[in-house]
Amino acid sequence: MSQLLERLLPGFLQILAMLLLVGGFYLPLLLFLGGQDPLQPGVSVLRLDYLLEFLADPWNLRVLGFSLEQAFWSAILSILLGLPGAWLLTRYDFPGRAALQRFAYLPFLLPSILVVLAMVLFFGNQGWVNQTLMFLFQLEEPPVQFLYSLNGILLGHVFYNFPLAMRLIGDQWERISAKYALAARMLGHSTPHNFFRVTLPLILPSVLGAFALIFLLCLNSFAIILVLGGGVRHTTIEVLIYQLARIDLDFSGAAVLSLLQSGLAILTLLILLKQHRKQRPIRQQSLPRLWLPDHLRQRRPEAWLGLVWLVAALTFGLGPLLAIVFDSLRQADAFTWDAYQVLFAERENNRFFSALWNSFRIGLTSALLASLLGAGLLIWLERVPLRLRAGLEGLILLPMAFSTVVFGVAWFHLNQSWLAGNVSLFWIAAALHAILGCPYWLRFVLPTWRAIPAQWHTESKILRIPRLRFWSMVLWPWLRPTLLLAFGFAFALSLGELNSILMIADETVRTLPLEIYSALSGYRFHQASAVGVVLLAMSVGLFLLVERTALLNR
């Protein structure tokens, strides 16, 4: 029985992964782009004349240009803010350093709708910053308009992505050999000369890789631009796709824009993969980190600059999140639990419990499906010839590049045409989240998988250890911490996913992000804050719990 299981299980997982990837990702996109318009039978959705007409419209070209512009400046500003943090993590050790490194997971763990809420409460006209300025300077009107413009979009994106830039650049910076700095000192070169002539060229691949990834995330951004952009003037491709597909029911327009968006995303992904291959692992001894408090006592200028950056970054990063917690407890200048009492009140029309349960069960199911899908893709990836592996890896990671709104539009079209009434919306949502989370699961597990010593496989064959026993007694202990982290990450991603569920959801399946979006749309900020605190606690708490469990299993 065990021998039969050893032979069938890898093949079963591989076939299941291929079916889910092709049937769940590529097939809906192809059916949507190559199908017929539901409102115009016999007319193709993707039409060349519509594409030419679309590109001839100056306003549409402006939307395309603004989409690229905001993504470019968001990535640039995120790099500029994250670079000093990467230097600080590389050079110094200090209390809370590990927590600052975990802060880099913020773009993936924090739902975008929570970022919108946090920005409104902290930087809005009645937010903390403007209220503080009004108090200090005795003003009657908010002095600064932070949001509802390009500035608001950039604030949201930089808040979301600068920790990611800090971590990606810092990881490469830490691997630079100590011999370069020692050689520079011996030759009498200054610190700026050493940075621009030695360090910067070595970390440049990670800087470009971080730029490409953040550019891709900002190009595919939806909720932040929809709310913080301030109206039609700051419409992007992502927002326009949603408007055309769900509001105007213009499927041809949505298909044309989806094609343009996908082309830009694929180009960015190719650049990202190219930069990733340039980052060769450097296994050399780096300089020991210095203790920051000692250098502060010695009044070293660079240490004090590092402290200033740390205070500013923590204020910018944690202030908006604290504003959500504070707002959920404040009403009419008094602290109260009323918002939470309303959420947890036992009444017939209370949708919060339903949304909480749906978020939890969709998250759990999608994390399990993502793990099965990822395991099958991992087996598939390792079995193909080496010359084909890079191309296959690109096809597997393609869901990372595609907009979740584009993906949601394709699934909305598929659901309306084929699945409605036959498949529960719960399973559709779980499958959507699993397909979107699987590439991240794979990126977590792949380095640990490829780090398995080759002699283990050789020795197991020499000793004729059954494959199932080898997996359970050797590979499982090696992979278990990483698998737990990947599972928790996929779960947290599903909890915060809004874009795709917004495209297909109805009243039968409500989730916590949808409840926040609904409360914000109705200007019920206290209720949105209370739901946001619950969602934030679930996402971050779950990941920290899984991370702690993984560390105990190492």
C-alpha positions in Angstrom: 0.0 0.0 0.0 2.8 2.4 0.9 4.6 1.7 -2.4 1.5 2.4 -4.3 1.0 5.6 -2.4 4.7 6.6 -3.1 4.1 6.2 -6.8 0.7 7.8 -7.1 0.9 10.7 -4.7 3.5 12.9 -6.6 1.7 12.3 -9.9 -1.7 13.1 -8.4 -0.4 16.4 -6.9 1.3 17.2 -10.2 -1.9 16.6 -12.2 -4.0 18.5 -9.7 -1.6 21.5 -9.8 -1.7 21.5 -13.6 -5.5 21.4 -13.7 -5.8 24.2 -11.1 -3.3 26.4 -12.8 -4.6 25.9 -16.3 -8.3 25.6 -15.4 -8.3 28.3 -12.7 -5.9 30.9 -14.1 -5.2 30.6 -17.8 -8.6 29.3 -19.0 -10.8 32.0 -17.4 -8.5 34.7 -19.0 -8.6 33.1 -22.4 -12.3 32.5 -22.3 -12.9 36.2 -21.4 -10.4 37.7 -23.9 -11.3 35.3 -26.7 -15.1 34.9 -26.0 -18.2 36.7 -27.1 -19.7 39.8 -25.5 -22.6 38.6 -23.3 -24.6 41.8 -24.2 -23.9 41.5 -27.9 -24.2 37.9 -29.1 -22.0 37.0 -32.0 -19.6 39.9 -31.3 -16.1 39.1 -30.0 -15.1 40.7 -26.7 -11.6 41.6 -27.9 -11.9 43.7 -31.1 -9.1 45.4 -33.0 -11.3 48.3 -33.9 -12.2 48.9 -30.3 -8.5 48.8 -29.4 -7.6 51.4 -32.0 -10.6 53.5 -31.0 -9.5 53.3 -27.4 -5.9 54.2 -28.1 -7.1 57.2 -30.2 -8.9 58.8 -27.3 -6.7 61.3 -25.5 -8.4 60.7 -22.2 -7.7 57.0 -22.3 -4.0 57.7 -23.2 -3.9 60.0 -20.2 -5.2 57.2 -18.0 -2.5 54.9 -19.3 0.1 57.6 -18.8 -1.0 58.4 -15.2 -1.0 54.6 -14.4 2.7 54.4 -15.3 3.5 57.8 -13.7 2.0 57.0 -10.3 3.6 53.5 -10.2 7.0 55.0 -11.2 7.0 57.7 -8.5 5.6 55.3 -5.9 8.5 52.9 -6.6 11.1 55.7 -6.6 9.9 57.2 -3.3 9.6 53.7 -1.7 13.2 53.0 -2.6 14.4 56.4 -1.3 12.7 55.8 2.0 13.7 52.2 2.3 17.4 52.6 1.4 18.4 54.2 4.7 16.5 51.5 6.5 18.4 48.9 4.6 21.7 50.6 5.6 20.5 50.8 9.3 19.7 47.1 9.4 23.0 46.2 7.8 25.3 48.4 9.9 23.6 48.4 13.3 22.1 46.1 15.9 19.5 47.6 18.3 16.5 46.6 20.3 13.5 45.8 18.1 15.7 45.1 15.0 13.9 41.7 14.4 10.5 43.4 14.6 11.6 46.0 12.1 12.6 43.2 9.7 9.2 41.6 10.1 7.7 45.0 9.2 8.8 44.2 5.7 5.9 41.8 5.3 3.5 44.7 5.7 2.6 45.0 2.0 1.4 41.4 1.9 -0.2 41.1 5.3 -2.0 44.4 5.4 -5.2 44.5 3.3 -5.2 47.5 0.9 -8.6 48.6 2.2 -7.0 49.0 5.7 -4.3 51.2 4.2 -7.0 53.4 2.8 -8.7 53.6 6.2 -5.4 54.3 7.9 -4.5 57.1 5.5 -7.9 58.8 5.9 -7.7 58.7 9.7 -4.1 59.8 9.9 -3.6 62.2 6.9 -7.2 63.2 6.1 -8.7 66.7 6.5 -9.8 65.7 10.0 -6.9 63.2 10.6 -4.3 63.2 13.3 -1.7 65.3 11.3 -4.1 68.1 10.4 -5.7 68.1 13.9 -2.2 68.4 15.4 -1.2 71.3 13.1 -4.6 73.1 13.8 -4.0 72.8 17.5 -0.3 73.9 17.4 -1.0 76.9 15.1 -4.5 77.8 16.4 -6.1 77.2 12.9 -9.8 76.8 12.1 -9.3 74.9 8.9 -7.1 71.9 8.0 -3.8 73.5 6.7 -2.6 70.7 4.4 -4.5 68.7 1.8 -2.7 65.3 1.9 -5.2 63.1 0.2 -7.5 62.9 -2.8 -4.8 63.7 -5.3 -1.6 62.2 -6.6 -0.1 63.0 -3.2 -2.6 60.8 -1.5 -1.9 57.9 -3.9 1.9 58.3 -3.3 1.4 58.4 0.5 -0.6 55.2 0.5 1.8 53.4 -1.8 4.9 54.5 0.0 3.4 53.6 3.3 2.6 50.2 1.9 5.9 49.4 0.1 8.9 51.1 1.7 9.3 48.3 4.2 9.5 45.8 1.3 12.2 47.9 -0.4 14.1 48.1 2.9 14.1 44.3 3.4 14.9 43.4 -0.2 17.9 45.8 -0.4 19.0 45.0 3.1 19.1 41.3 2.5 21.6 41.8 -0.4 23.5 44.5 1.5 24.2 42.2 4.5 25.8 39.6 2.2 28.5 42.0 0.9 32.0 40.8 2.0 33.8 42.7 4.8 37.0 42.7 2.6 35.7 45.5 0.4 35.2 47.9 3.3 38.6 46.9 4.8 40.4 47.4 1.4 38.7 50.8 1.0 40.0 51.9 4.5 43.5 50.7 3.7 43.5 52.7 0.4 42.3 55.8 2.3 39.0 56.1 0.5 36.2 58.0 2.2 32.9 56.4 3.2 30.9 58.1 0.3 33.5 57.0 -2.2 33.2 53.4 -0.9 29.4 53.5 -1.1 29.2 54.9 -4.7 32.1 53.0 -6.2 31.8 49.6 -4.4 28.6 49.1 -2.3 26.1 50.6 -4.7 27.1 48.5 -7.8 26.9 45.4 -5.6 23.4 46.2 -4.3 22.1 47.6 -7.6 20.5 44.3 -8.7 18.4 44.2 -5.5 17.6 47.9 -5.9 16.3 47.4 -9.5 14.5 44.2 -8.4 12.8 46.0 -5.6 11.9 48.9 -8.0 10.3 46.4 -10.5 8.3 44.6 -7.8 7.0 47.8 -6.2 6.2 49.2 -9.6 4.2 46.1 -10.4 2.3 46.2 -7.1 1.5 49.9 -7.6 0.5 49.4 -11.3 -2.0 46.8 -10.1 -3.2 48.8 -7.1 -6.9 49.3 -6.9 -8.5 50.3 -3.5 -5.8 52.9 -2.7 -6.3 54.7 -6.0 -10.1 54.3 -6.0 -10.5 56.1 -2.7 -7.4 58.2 -2.2 -7.1 59.4 -5.8 -9.9 61.9 -5.4 -12.0 61.3 -8.5 -11.9 61.0 -12.3 -8.7 63.0 -12.7 -6.6 60.3 -11.1 -8.2 57.2 -12.7 -5.8 54.4 -13.6 -6.1 51.3 -15.8 -7.0 49.2 -12.8 -9.9 51.4 -11.7 -11.2 51.8 -15.2 -11.3 48.1 -15.8 -13.5 47.7 -12.7 -15.8 50.6 -13.8 -16.2 49.2 -17.3 -16.8 45.6 -16.3 -19.0 46.0 -13.2 -20.7 49.4 -13.6 -20.9 50.1 -17.4 -21.0 46.4 -18.4 -18.6 47.4 -21.3 -16.8 44.0 -21.6 -15.0 45.0 -24.8 -13.5 48.0 -23.0 -12.6 45.9 -20.0 -11.0 43.2 -22.3 -8.9 45.8 -24.2 -7.7 47.3 -21.0 -7.0 43.9 -19.4 -4.8 43.1 -22.4 -2.8 46.3 -22.0 -2.5 45.9 -18.3 -1.4 42.3 -18.7 1.2 43.2 -21.2 2.7 45.9 -18.9 2.6 43.4 -16.0 4.3 40.6 -17.9 7.1 43.0 -19.1 7.6 44.1 -15.5 7.7 40.5 -14.3 10.3 39.6 -16.9 12.5 42.5 -15.7 12.0 41.3 -12.1 13.0 37.7 -12.9 16.0 38.9 -14.8 17.1 41.0 -11.8 16.5 38.1 -9.5 18.8 35.9 -11.4 21.6 38.5 -11.2 21.5 38.4 -7.4 24.0 35.6 -6.9 24.2 34.3 -3.4 27.3 35.8 -1.7 28.6 33.4 1.0 31.3 35.6 2.4 31.8 37.1 5.8 30.2 40.5 6.2 31.2 43.2 8.7 29.9 42.7 12.2 26.9 44.9 13.1 27.6 47.7 15.6 25.5 48.4 18.7 23.5 51.5 18.0 23.1 52.7 21.6 26.9 52.8 22.1 27.3 55.0 19.0 24.5 57.3 20.1 26.3 57.8 23.4 29.5 58.5 21.5 27.5 61.1 19.5 28.4 59.6 16.1 26.5 61.6 13.4 25.6 58.6 11.3 24.1 56.9 14.4 21.9 59.9 15.1 20.9 60.1 11.5 19.9 56.4 11.7 17.9 57.2 14.9 16.1 60.1 13.1 15.2 57.8 10.2 14.0 55.1 12.6 11.7 57.5 14.5 10.4 59.0 11.3 9.8 55.6 9.7 8.0 54.2 12.7 5.9 57.3 13.0 4.9 57.1 9.3 4.5 53.3 9.5 2.8 52.8 12.8 1.0 56.1 13.2 -1.8 55.3 10.7 -2.3 51.9 12.2 -2.6 53.3 15.7 -5.1 55.8 14.3 -7.4 52.9 13.3 -7.3 51.4 16.8 -7.8 54.9 18.4 -10.7 55.7 16.1 -12.4 52.4 16.8 -12.5 53.4 20.5 -13.4 57.1 20.2 -16.7 58.6 19.5 -17.7 62.2 20.1 -14.5 63.0 21.9 -15.0 60.2 24.4 -13.6 56.7 24.6 -16.2 54.0 24.2 -16.6 50.3 23.2 -19.8 51.1 21.3 -18.4 50.3 17.9 -17.3 46.8 19.1 -20.6 46.3 20.9 -22.5 47.0 17.7 -20.3 44.5 15.8 -20.7 41.7 18.3 -24.3 42.4 19.2 -26.7 39.4 18.7 -29.2 40.6 16.2 -30.8 39.2 13.1 -29.3 41.5 10.5 -25.8 41.4 11.9 -23.5 40.7 8.9 -20.3 40.9 10.9 -20.4 37.3 12.2 -21.2 36.0 8.7 -18.3 38.1 7.3 -15.9 36.9 10.0 -16.9 33.2 9.4 -16.6 33.6 5.7 -13.2 35.2 5.9 -11.9 32.5 8.2 -13.2 29.5 6.2 -12.3 31.0 2.8 -8.8 31.8 4.2 -8.3 28.3 5.6 -9.6 26.5 2.5 -7.6 28.7 0.1 -4.4 28.2 2.2 -4.9 24.4 2.0 -5.6 24.6 -1.7 -2.6 26.9 -2.3 -0.4 24.4 -0.4 -1.6 21.5 -2.5 -1.3 23.5 -5.7 2.2 24.7 -4.7 3.4 21.2 -3.8 2.3 19.9 -7.2 3.9 22.8 -9.0 7.1 22.2 -7.0 7.2 18.6 -8.1 6.4 19.6 -11.7 9.1 22.3 -11.7 11.8 20.0 -10.4 11.0 17.2 -12.9 11.3 19.2 -16.1 14.6 19.5 -17.9 16.9 22.3 -16.6 16.7 24.3 -19.9 12.9 24.5 -19.6 12.8 25.3 -15.9 13.1 29.1 -16.1 10.2 29.4 -18.6 8.0 27.1 -16.6 8.8 29.1 -13.4 7.7 32.3 -15.3 4.4 30.7 -16.2 3.8 29.5 -12.7 4.6 33.0 -11.2 2.5 34.8 -13.8 -0.5 35.2 -11.4 1.8 37.5 -9.3 2.0 39.9 -12.3 -1.6 39.9 -13.3 -3.9 42.4 -11.7 -6.4 40.9 -9.2 -9.1 43.1 -10.8 -8.3 41.7 -14.3 -8.4 38.2 -12.8 -11.6 39.0 -11.0 -13.2 40.3 -14.2 -12.3 37.0 -16.0 -13.8 35.0 -13.2 -16.9 37.2 -13.1 -17.4 36.5 -16.8 -16.8 32.8 -16.2 -19.2 32.7 -13.3 -21.9 34.5 -15.2 -21.5 32.3 -18.2 -20.9 28.8 -16.8 -20.7 28.5 -13.0 -23.7 30.5 -11.6 -26.1 28.2 -9.9 -23.8 25.1 -10.3 -20.9 26.0 -8.1 -21.1 27.6 -4.7 -19.6 31.1 -4.5 -17.6 30.0 -1.5 -15.6 27.5 -3.5 -15.1 30.1 -6.3 -13.7 32.6 -3.8 -11.5 30.0 -2.2 -10.1 28.9 -5.6 -9.5 32.5 -6.6 -7.6 33.2 -3.4 -5.6 29.9 -3.7 -4.5 30.7 -7.2 -3.5 34.2 -6.3 -1.6 33.0 -3.1 0.1 30.0 -4.6 3.0 32.0 -6.3 3.9 33.6 -3.0 3.7 30.1 -1.3 6.1 28.8 -3.9 8.5 31.7 -3.5 8.6 30.9 0.3 9.2 27.2 -0.2 11.4 27.1 -3.3 14.7 28.3 -1.7 14.4 25.8 1.2 13.5 23.0 -1.2 16.5 23.7 -3.4 18.8 23.9 -0.4 18.2 20.2 0.5 21.6 18.5 0.3 21.8 16.3 -2.8 23.6 13.6 -0.9 20.5 12.9 1.1 18.7 11.7 -1.9 21.8 9.6 -3.0 22.2 8.1 0.4 18.5 7.2 0.7 18.7 5.3 -2.6 21.9 3.5 -1.5 20.4 2.5 1.8 17.1 1.6 -0.1 15.0 3.7 2.3 11.4 3.7 1.0 10.5 7.1 -0.5 7.5 7.7 1.8 9.7 7.1 4.8 12.4 9.4 3.4 9.8 12.1 3.0 8.3 11.7 6.4 11.5 11.3 8.4 14.0 13.5 6.5 12.3 16.0 4.1 9.3 16.8 6.4 11.4 18.0 9.4 13.6 20.0 7.0 10.7 21.7 5.2 8.2 21.9 8.1 9.1 25.4 9.4 9.0 26.9 5.8 5.8 25.1 5.0 4.1 26.5 8.1 5.3 30.0 7.2 4.0 29.6 3.7 0.7 28.3 4.9 0.2 31.2 7.3 1.2 33.7 4.6 -1.3 32.3 2.2 -4.0 32.4 4.9 -3.2 36.0 5.7 -3.2 37.0 2.0 -6.7 35.5 1.7 -8.0 37.3 4.8 -7.1 40.7 3.2 -8.0 40.1 -0.4 -10.6 42.6 -1.7 -10.1 43.2 -5.4 -11.0 39.7 -6.7 -13.8 39.1 -4.2 -15.3 42.5 -5.0 -15.7 41.4 -8.6 -17.7 38.2 -7.9 -19.2 38.6 -4.4 -22.9 39.0 -3.7 -24.9 39.1 -0.4 -24.4 35.4 0.1 -20.7 35.7 0.6 -19.5 38.7 2.6 -15.9 39.0 3.9 -14.3 41.4 6.4 -12.6 43.5 3.6 -16.0 43.9 2.0 -17.5 45.0 5.2 -14.8 47.6 5.6 -15.3 48.8 2.0 -19.1 49.0 2.6 -18.6 50.9 5.9 -16.2 53.4 4.2 -18.6 53.9 1.3 -21.3 54.8 3.8 -18.9 57.1 5.8 -19.3 54.8 8.9 -15.7 55.3 9.9 -16.0 54.0 13.5 -17.5 50.8 12.3 -14.9 50.5 9.6 -12.2 51.0 12.2 -13.6 48.4 14.5 -13.8 45.8 11.7 -10.3 46.9 10.6 -8.9 46.2 14.0 -10.4 42.7 14.0 -9.0 42.0 10.5 -5.6 43.5 11.4 -5.4 41.4 14.6 -6.3 38.3 12.6 -3.8 38.8 9.8 -0.8 39.9 11.8 -1.6 37.6 14.8 -2.0 34.6 12.6 1.3 35.2 10.8 3.2 35.8 14.0 1.7 32.7 15.5 2.7 30.6 12.5 6.2 32.2 12.5 6.6 31.4 16.2 5.5 27.8 15.6 7.9 27.5 12.7 10.8 28.8 14.8 10.0 26.3 17.6 10.1 23.5 15.0 13.5 24.4 13.6 
